[in-house]
Every structure is written in C-alpha cells, then in structure tokens.
Amino acid sequence: MEIITSEENKLYKSANKLKIKKYRDLSGEYLIEGLRGIVDTPNEYIKVIFAVEGFSDARLDMEKVVYLTDKLMAKLSMTDTASGIVAIAKTKLRSEISSDYVIYLDRIRDPGNMGAIIRTAVAAGYEIVCDDCVDVYNPKVVRSCVSALSKARLHIGNFIDIIAEKGYNIIGAALGGKSVFESAKQKKLCIVIGNEANGIRSEILEKCNSICTIPMEEMESLNASVSAGILMYYYKY
C-alpha cells in the first residue's frame, strides 16, 4: 500500500496544481472530490485516486488508489470538510458539434449555474457550448456537476457562426420575445442562454432566428439554470 507523507511528492504536487486553471489547461486534467462523483465517472477517465489511510470502497479501482496522510488530504481538499477522497481525471472535450440539440452558454459566470446547466443538459441529451464562461473544470463547477462532466458533450469557445452555418434554428432566451410555450418544437435546435446579469451579447443575439421568453408573474427574471432547464425540456420533449 503506497502512502504519501510529504508535500514534495511529485504526484501530490501535480494534483495540487490542478486547483489552478492554467495547469488544468496545460495537463488536460482536473480534480474530482467525493466518492459519488468519482465512482460515477467512467474508470477510463480516472488517472489516480487519493484517499486517506484506511479508506476503501468496492466500487473503486483499488489499483489506482494512493493513500495520503490526513494532513495532506486536508490541504488537497477543496471543501471546508474534507471528504477523504480526491481523484485526478482527464478532461473530455469534443471538436465537432453534431447532435440535433445544442445549448449555447454566453458568459455564464456562476459555478453553481454552470454545474446545474451541465447536469440538466446531460439528462436532456443536449450538446453544450461554453462561450467565455466560468471554467467548467473549476472545482466548484465539478462539485455542482457531480459526475455529469464525464458524460457531457462539451465545446469551449465561440461557435455561433459554425452553428449558424450548420443550419441550426438558433433561439435566444431574452425578455420581449414570444412565449416559449407558443413556439413550435423543432429539431436542429440551438438554445442560447445569456450572462446572468447582462443577458446575451448583441453579436450573438444577431445570429438568433427568434427570441423566446418564459412567461412570469410578478418577477422579471429567472435563474439562468432554471431557464435553461425549462427551455431544454420544452423544445425537446
């Protein structure tokens, strides 16, 4: 049984660096904390699992487990109360948008919103485009996603022109549009959700074929993840 006791251990140091976006981008790896997120992530994406001494679970690939002292685990942990288990996982990005249903996220900044949208998109069967958004491999997003990141069809960057060229019907979610519940359902669809505070950028709004609005009583707006969930399920199901 391998036990790491020093902060200078090469593997341990590389894991700690993954708390920083620059190193996640360079390595193509990120951290998952918590047993549920790790066991629900396909084993081929898990590189190594760090656990406190004595931690064991039949669902884990024990050949990938390396033990840490409680002190080292506490320093590696990204939560106030350490779960006792953290894994290094490989990132999973796709290069080509190909499915009939896409959710396009324009500058979503809140990690909780991002995590909730990714989970819902995976459940509803949508590909996800993140354009100038919070890093999807940010530890707070990962915790919010649980294991959805390993199942998501993700694209990072500005793909709105490509989506338009591919013939998608692009629908922007914004105030002043037609009620979503009066809109026709159709395939080859891209839903655009804008920034929590400022909405959809004008240059992306110009690419939209139509604008839809979720009707509300005595409220001006909904949380971005709630809006995304309503729209994704309405248009597909």
Backbone hydrogen bonds in HBPLUS format (Angstrom, degrees):
<---DONOR---> <-ACCEPTOR-->    atom                        ^
c    i                          cat <-CA-CA->   ^        H-A-AA   ^      H-
h    n   atom  resd res      DA  || num        DHA   H-A  angle D-A-AA Bond
n    s   type  num  typ     dist DA aas  dist angle  dist       angle   num
A0067-TYR N   A0002-GLU O   3.01 MM  65  6.07 159.9  2.05 159.4 157.2     1
A0004-ILE N   A0067-TYR O   2.75 MM  63  6.13 167.9  1.76 160.9 159.9     2
A0009-ASN N   A0006-SER O   3.21 MM   3  5.61 167.9  2.23 111.0 114.0     3
A0013-LYS N   A0009-ASN O   2.89 MM   4  6.10 161.4  1.92 159.4 164.9     4
A0014-SER N   A0010-LYS O   3.01 MM   4  6.21 155.9  2.07 146.5 152.9     5
A0015-ALA N   A0011-LEU O   3.07 MM   4  6.31 146.8  2.18 141.4 150.2     6
A0016-ASN N   A0012-TYR O   3.05 MM   4  6.37 158.8  2.10 150.6 155.6     7
A0017-LYS N   A0013-LYS O   3.10 MM   4  6.36 148.2  2.21 145.3 153.4     8
A0018-LEU N   A0015-ALA O   3.05 MM   3  5.40 143.7  2.18 106.1 116.4     9
A0019-LYS N   A0016-ASN O   3.19 MM   3  5.90 163.5  2.22 118.1 120.7    10
A0020-ILE N   A0017-LYS O   2.96 MM   3  5.77 167.5  1.98 124.3 128.2    11
A0023-TYR N   A0020-ILE O   3.13 MM   3  5.71 125.7  2.44 113.8 125.1    12
A0024-ARG N   A0020-ILE O   3.19 MM   4  6.53 149.4  2.29 147.4 156.4    13
A0024-ARG N   A0021-LYS O   3.01 MM   3  4.97 117.5  2.42  95.3 111.7    14
A0025-ASP N   A0021-LYS O   2.86 MM   4  6.12 161.5  1.89 162.3 166.5    15
A0026-LEU N   A0022-LYS O   3.02 MM   4  6.23 153.8  2.09 141.3 148.7    16
A0027-SER N   A0023-TYR O   2.98 MM   4  5.95 159.2  2.03 142.6 147.7    17
A0028-GLY N   A0024-ARG O   2.85 MM   4  5.57 143.0  1.99 143.3 151.8    18
A0091-THR N   A0028-GLY O   2.85 MM  63  5.33 170.2  1.86 133.5 134.5    19
A0030-TYR N   A0089-ALA O   2.86 MM  59  5.44 149.5  1.96 149.8 158.6    20
A0089-ALA N   A0030-TYR O   2.84 MM  59  5.44 169.9  1.85 161.1 164.7    21
A0032-ILE N   A0087-ALA O   2.92 MM  55  5.17 157.2  1.97 146.4 152.4    22
A0087-ALA N   A0032-ILE O   2.79 MM  55  5.17 162.2  1.82 152.6 158.9    23
A0034-GLY N   A0085-ILE O   3.05 MM  51  5.64 168.1  2.07 152.8 156.6    24
A0038-ILE N   A0034-GLY O   3.29 MM   4  6.46 153.6  2.36 148.4 155.9    25
A0039-VAL N   A0035-LEU O   2.92 MM   4  6.10 174.9  1.92 166.7 166.8    26
A0040-ASP N   A0036-ARG O   3.06 MM   4  6.05 147.6  2.17 147.5 155.8    27
A0041-THR N   A0038-ILE O   3.20 MM   3  5.28 151.7  2.28 101.7 110.1    28
A0045-TYR N   A0042-PRO O   2.97 MM   3  5.80 160.8  2.00 125.9 131.4    29
A0046-ILE N   A0043-ASN O   3.06 MM   3  5.21 153.7  2.13 106.0 114.2    30
A0090-LYS N   A0045-TYR O   2.79 MM  45  5.16 152.9  1.86 145.7 155.1    31
A0047-LYS N   A0088-ILE O   2.77 MM  41  5.47 163.2  1.79 156.1 161.1    32
A0088-ILE N   A0048-VAL O   2.89 MM  40  5.41 159.8  1.93 155.9 162.4    33
A0049-ILE N   A0064-LYS O   2.87 MM  15  5.66 170.3  1.88 142.6 140.0    34
A0066-VAL N   A0049-ILE O   2.69 MM  17  6.02 157.3  1.74 168.7 174.9    35
A0050-PHE N   A0086-VAL O   2.63 MM  36  5.15 170.4  1.64 172.9 171.4    36
A0086-VAL N   A0050-PHE O   2.88 MM  36  5.15 157.8  1.93 145.9 153.2    37
A0051-ALA N   A0066-VAL O   3.00 MM  15  6.32 150.3  2.09 147.2 153.5    38
A0068-LEU N   A0051-ALA O   2.78 MM  17  5.93 148.9  1.88 148.0 154.5    39
A0052-VAL N   A0084-GLY O   3.08 MM  32  5.36 148.8  2.18 145.0 144.5    40
A0055-PHE N   A0052-VAL O   3.02 MM   3  5.70 162.0  2.06 145.3 146.0    41
A0060-LEU N   A0057-ASP O   3.08 MM   3  5.69 165.4  2.11 120.2 124.8    42
A0064-LYS N   A0061-ASP O   2.91 MM   3  5.76 163.2  1.93 126.0 131.3    43
A0065-VAL N   A0062-MET O   3.21 MM   3  5.09 161.0  2.25 100.4 106.2    44
A0073-MET N   A0069-THR O   3.00 MM   4  6.26 161.4  2.04 156.4 162.1    45
A0074-ALA N   A0070-ASP O   2.96 MM   4  6.11 155.1  2.03 146.3 152.7    46
A0075-LYS N   A0071-LYS O   3.25 MM   4  6.54 145.8  2.38 140.1 148.4    47
A0076-LEU N   A0072-LEU O   2.97 MM   4  6.23 141.8  2.12 143.6 154.6    48
A0076-LEU N   A0073-MET O   3.14 MM   3  4.98 122.0  2.50  91.2 106.1    49
A0077-SER N   A0073-MET O   2.84 MM   4  5.92 147.6  1.94 150.9 159.3    50
A0094-ARG N   A0154-LEU O   2.89 MM  60  5.77 173.6  1.89 165.0 166.1    51
A0189-LEU N   A0100-ASP O   2.73 MM  89  6.07 146.9  1.84 176.1 168.4    52
A0127-GLU N   A0101-TYR O   2.94 MM  26  6.34 168.0  1.95 152.0 151.1    53
A0102-VAL N   A0189-LEU O   2.92 MM  87  6.25 152.1  2.00 153.5 161.9    54
A0191-ILE N   A0102-VAL O   2.92 MM  89  6.35 158.1  1.96 159.2 158.6    55
A0103-ILE N   A0127-GLU O   2.81 MM  24  6.21 160.4  1.85 161.4 166.2    56
A0129-VAL N   A0103-ILE O   2.95 MM  26  6.29 162.7  1.98 159.8 161.0    57
A0104-TYR N   A0191-ILE O   2.65 MM  87  5.84 175.1  1.65 165.0 166.8    58
A0193-ILE N   A0104-TYR O   2.86 MM  89  6.20 162.5  1.89 166.2 170.6    59
A0105-LEU N   A0129-VAL O   2.78 MM  24  5.90 173.3  1.78 162.5 164.8    60
A0131-ASP N   A0105-LEU O   2.89 MM  26  5.93 168.9  1.90 166.9 170.7    61
A0106-ASP N   A0193-ILE O   2.87 MM  87  6.07 177.8  1.87 168.4 169.2    62
A0107-ARG N   A0131-ASP O   2.92 MM  24  5.94 162.9  1.95 158.0 163.2    63
A0134-VAL N   A0108-ILE O   2.84 MM  26  6.28 156.9  1.89 164.7 162.9    64
A0114-MET N   A0110-ASP O   2.95 MM   4  6.25 166.5  1.97 159.4 163.5    65
A0115-GLY N   A0111-PRO O   2.87 MM   4  6.06 166.4  1.89 151.3 154.8    66
A0116-ALA N   A0112-GLY O   3.02 MM   4  6.16 162.4  2.06 147.3 152.1    67
A0117-ILE N   A0113-ASN O   2.89 MM   4  6.08 160.0  1.93 154.9 160.5    68
A0118-ILE N   A0114-MET O   2.95 MM   4  6.16 164.1  1.98 154.3 158.4    69
A0119-ARG N   A0115-GLY O   3.04 MM   4  6.25 164.7  2.06 149.3 153.3    70
A0120-THR N   A0116-ALA O   3.02 MM   4  6.21 161.6  2.05 147.2 152.3    71
A0121-ALA N   A0117-ILE O   2.78 MM   4  5.94 158.9  1.82 152.9 159.4    72
A0122-VAL N   A0118-ILE O   2.95 MM   4  6.14 159.7  1.99 152.9 157.4    73
A0123-ALA N   A0119-ARG O   3.05 MM   4  6.26 161.1  2.08 145.2 150.7    74
A0124-ALA N   A0120-THR O   2.80 MM   4  5.98 149.6  1.90 148.8 157.5    75
A0125-GLY N   A0121-ALA O   2.85 MM   4  5.81 118.4  2.24 137.9 151.8    76
A0126-TYR N   A0121-ALA O   2.87 MM   5  4.96 172.3  1.88 143.7 146.4    77
A0125-GLY N   A0122-VAL O   3.33 MM   3  5.14 146.0  2.46  93.6 103.2    78
A0128-ILE N   A0153-ARG O   2.86 MM  25  6.05 171.7  1.87 168.8 168.2    79
A0155-HIS N   A0128-ILE O   2.85 MM  27  6.13 128.7  2.11 153.8 168.6    80
A0130-CYS N   A0155-HIS O   2.83 MM  25  6.23 162.9  1.86 165.6 171.0    81
A0157-GLY N   A0130-CYS O   2.97 MM  27  6.07 160.0  2.01 135.2 141.8    82
A0138-ASN N   A0135-ASP O   3.03 MM   3  5.27 163.0  2.06 114.3 115.9    83
A0141-VAL N   A0138-ASN O   2.89 MM   3  5.27 122.3  2.23 111.7 126.8    84
A0142-VAL N   A0138-ASN O   2.94 MM   4  6.23 163.7  1.97 160.4 165.9    85
A0143-ARG N   A0139-PRO O   2.99 MM   4  6.17 159.0  2.03 144.8 149.7    86
A0144-SER N   A0140-LYS O   3.13 MM   4  6.26 152.2  2.21 136.5 144.0    87
A0145-CYS N   A0141-VAL O   2.81 MM   4  6.06 147.8  1.92 152.2 161.9    88
A0146-VAL N   A0142-VAL O   2.98 MM   4  5.99 138.7  2.16 145.2 155.5    89
A0148-ALA N   A0145-CYS O   3.20 MM   3  5.24 171.8  2.21 118.6 118.9    90
A0150-SER N   A0147-SER O   3.27 MM   3  6.02 139.3  2.45 118.9 126.2    91
A0151-LYS N   A0148-ALA O   2.93 MM   3  5.19 148.6  2.03 108.1 118.3    92
A0152-ALA N   A0148-ALA O   2.91 MM   4  5.98 120.4  2.28 149.5 166.6    93
A0163-ILE N   A0159-PHE O   2.89 MM   4  6.14 160.8  1.93 159.8 165.7    94
A0164-ALA N   A0160-ILE O   2.97 MM   4  6.17 156.1  2.03 143.9 150.3    95
A0165-GLU N   A0161-ASP O   2.88 MM   4  6.10 157.2  1.93 147.8 154.3    96
A0166-LYS N   A0162-ILE O   2.93 MM   4  6.15 138.2  2.11 142.7 153.9    97
A0168-TYR N   A0163-ILE O   3.35 MM   5  5.94 167.9  2.36 161.3 158.3    98
A0167-GLY N   A0164-ALA O   3.07 MM   3  5.34 159.7  2.11 107.6 113.3    99
A0169-ASN N   A0188-LYS O   2.77 MM  19  6.15 167.3  1.79 161.4 161.8   100
A0190-CYS N   A0169-ASN O   3.02 MM  21  6.03 163.1  2.05 143.6 140.6   101
A0209-ASN N   A0170-ILE O   2.71 MM  39  5.27 144.1  1.84 136.9 148.3   102
A0210-SER N   A0170-ILE O   3.37 MM  40  6.85 146.6  2.49 156.6 160.2   103
A0171-ILE N   A0190-CYS O   2.78 MM  19  6.11 166.0  1.80 165.4 170.1   104
A0192-VAL N   A0171-ILE O   2.83 MM  21  6.07 161.6  1.86 155.0 155.8   105
A0172-GLY N   A0210-SER O   2.99 MM  38  6.41 162.6  2.02 159.5 158.0   106
A0212-CYS N   A0172-GLY O   2.84 MM  40  6.16 164.2  1.86 162.5 167.0   107
A0173-ALA N   A0192-VAL O   3.03 MM  19  6.01 157.7  2.08 159.2 161.3   108
A0174-ALA N   A0212-CYS O   3.06 MM  38  6.20 157.6  2.11 157.9 165.0   109
A0178-LYS N   A0211-ILE O   3.16 MM  33  6.45 143.0  2.30 149.5 139.8   110
A0213-THR N   A0178-LYS O   2.85 MM  35  5.71 151.5  1.93 139.1 140.6   111
A0182-GLU N   A0179-SER O   2.90 MM   3  5.38 164.2  1.93 117.9 122.7   112
A0180-VAL N   A0213-THR O   2.92 MM  33  5.57 152.7  2.00 144.5 144.8   113
A0183-SER N   A0180-VAL O   3.09 MM   3  5.15 161.9  2.13 106.3 111.0   114
A0195-ASN N   A0199-GLY O   2.92 MM   4  4.56 133.0  2.15 123.1 110.8   115
A0199-GLY N   A0195-ASN O   2.88 MM   4  4.56 148.7  1.98 132.3 131.7   116
A0204-ILE N   A0201-ARG O   3.08 MM   3  5.42 135.2  2.29 105.6 117.6   117
A0205-LEU N   A0201-ARG O   2.84 MM   4  6.07 160.9  1.87 157.2 163.9   118
A0206-GLU N   A0202-SER O   2.94 MM   4  6.09 146.1  2.06 146.2 153.4   119
A0207-LYS N   A0204-ILE O   2.95 MM   3  5.26 143.7  2.08 106.0 116.8   120
A0208-CYS N   A0205-LEU O   3.06 MM   3  5.27 154.9  2.13 105.5 113.4   121
A0226-VAL N   A0223-ASN O   3.10 MM   3  5.26 119.1  2.48 100.9 115.9   122
A0227-SER N   A0223-ASN O   2.93 MM   4  6.22 167.8  1.95 163.4 166.7   123
A0228-ALA N   A0224-ALA O   2.94 MM   4  6.09 162.2  1.97 145.9 151.2   124
A0229-GLY N   A0225-SER O   3.01 MM   4  6.12 156.0  2.07 139.7 146.0   125
A0230-ILE N   A0226-VAL O   3.00 MM   4  6.29 165.0  2.03 156.6 159.6   126
A0231-LEU N   A0227-SER O   3.04 MM   4  6.23 171.5  2.04 157.7 159.6   127
A0232-MET N   A0228-ALA O   2.88 MM   4  5.97 166.2  1.90 153.4 157.7   128
A0233-TYR N   A0229-GLY O   3.16 MM   4  6.24 169.8  2.17 150.3 152.9   129
A0234-TYR N   A0230-ILE O   2.94 MM   4  6.04 157.0  2.00 147.9 155.4   130
A0235-TYR N   A0231-LEU O   3.02 MM   4  6.03 175.5  2.02 154.7 155.8   131
A0236-LYS N   A0232-MET O   3.27 MM   4  6.26 144.4  2.40 137.7 146.5   132
A0237-TYR N   A0233-TYR O   2.90 MM   4  5.52 158.9  1.95 142.8 149.4   133
